[in-house]
Amino acid sequence: MDSRSKIVGFEQALEIAREREVQWVTGHFDPMLAEHARRVREFVKPGLPLIVVVTNPPSPLLPQGARAELVAALADVDYVVLKVGPAPSDEPEDARITQDFIEHVARRHAGERL
């Protein structure tokens, strides 16, 4: 199965949600990290499709479509939606994951042992 088929339009996602209860998750996933995959797994509820909305941070490292494809490749994810427009400012966990990664890379680049 081509995981890109999990990427659906917002209207299609709303239709899925009208037909049955779903679980929604929102994040930048920029870049997609193992911690993101672990966090997504925490939102899985048996019997409920998981819809992930990929938003845009102010200065993305990766294009939104590429991030959506990476998220769609996760087995736990049923559908992925691309959020059009600015990202909500209430995504502190996703921002923290990205900031931790940036600091890790900076320390590695500076030669610190981790």
N, C-alpha and C positions, 0 to 999 in steps of 0.2 A: 504494500500500500504506500502510495506517495503521501507523506505526511502533510504536504502543502494543501491537500484536499480538506484538511481540517480548518483552513483559513477561510472564514465566511464573512459576509458583509454584516454590518450592524443590524439591519432589518431582519436578516435571516436569523441572527442570534436572538433577537427579540421574539421572533416567531417560535423558535425552539423553547424559549422561556415561557411563552404563553401556553404552550402545549403541555408542559410539565415543569415541575420544580427543578431548578438548576443551582449550581454553585458558581459564583462569580469571583474572579481574582483579577486584580489590576496591578500592573507594574511596568517599569521601563525595560528591564532586562538588558541593560546597556553597560557593559557587555553581559551576555548570559553566562552565569557562573554556577558552579556546583551548588552553592548555597541557595541560589534561586530555585534550582530543581528540588532541593530538600524542602524549601518553604512551600512550593507549589504542592508537593506531596502531602503536606500537613492539611491542606484544604480539601483533599479528596474525601468524599462521603459516599459510602456504598449506595449504589442505585441512583445517584444524582450525576448528571453530566457536568463536567467541569469546563466552564468557559473562561478563557483568559483574555483580558483586554490589554493589548500592548500599547502603551502611551509613549509620547515623545518628551524626553527631558529637554531642558533649554539648549544644550549643546551636545547632541548625540554623537557617540563614537561610531556606531553602526547605523546604517539605514533601517528604518522601521520595518520594511519588508523582510530584511535579513534576520532581524530579531524575531519577527513573527514566525519565520521558518524554523528557527532554532527552538522556540517554545513549542511549536506544533510537533516537533520531533520527540517531545517527551511523551512517554507512554501514558502517563496519568492525565494528559490533556485531551479533551474531546473536541473542543473548538477553540479557535483563536480569532479575535477581532482586532482590527487596527483602529485605534482611536484617532479621529481626525480633530485637529486643533490642539491648543496647548494642553499640557497634562495638568491634572488637578494637583494642587500643592499639598495634598494630604497623603503623600506616599512616603512617610519618613522611613519605614523599614527598607524599602527598595533603595532609597537615597543612602541609607546607612551601609547597605551591602556594597553599593558602588564605591562609596567613600573609603570603606575598609580595603577594598581591592586596590584603589588608587594609591593609598598609603603603603600597602604591601609592595606594590611595584616600585614605588619611590624608594623604599628601604632597600629592596633588592638591588636597584640600580645604584644606590649609594654604597653598596658593598656590605651592608649589615648581614650578619648571620641571623637566620630566623629559627 
